[in-house]
């Protein structure tokens, strides 16, 4: 017994008796978990750009009514900012927009100012859609790459060149 006791004194663990993980092993596992968690987290960029686009769309809300009223009374679309009696394109500004052009009834918002880098120097079009062969029917609006509803036609060009991930849902579908 004394021989056994001296070979394996109490309190000292031999390699065969060791249980658990070392500090290094635990740190490696935690580092791997952290890397996987960072890869799984969504990027805040698309959310931020969508909010900036949505806020910028509010700048033209009052002017959309003007275009609709003009069309309903004349059956024509306003050709530009001057004809509409609204400020020049470079005078219609917002936090993220540095110009708003009205062209053949469609609004084109140009992003600059404090816009996210994914939006800078990009365009977003907001176009009226009307019922074919029924000019007195109510007018609707579509934004960006949104599809034109069946039985309707979009007026004006679509200059939208913003990545689809950066557009709010209403401008995608």
Secondary structure as UniProt FT lines:
FT   HELIX           2..7
FT   TURN            10..11
FT   TURN            15..17
FT   HELIX           23..40
FT   HELIX           45..57
FT   HELIX           58..60
FT   HELIX           61..74
FT   HELIX           81..84
FT   HELIX           89..91
FT   STRAND          97..103
FT   TURN            104..105
FT   STRAND          106..111
FT   TURN            113..114
FT   TURN            117..121
FT   STRAND          123..131
FT   TURN            132..133
FT   TURN            135..136
FT   STRAND          140..143
FT   TURN            144..145
FT   TURN            150..151
FT   STRAND          152..154
FT   HELIX           164..166
FT   HELIX           169..171
//
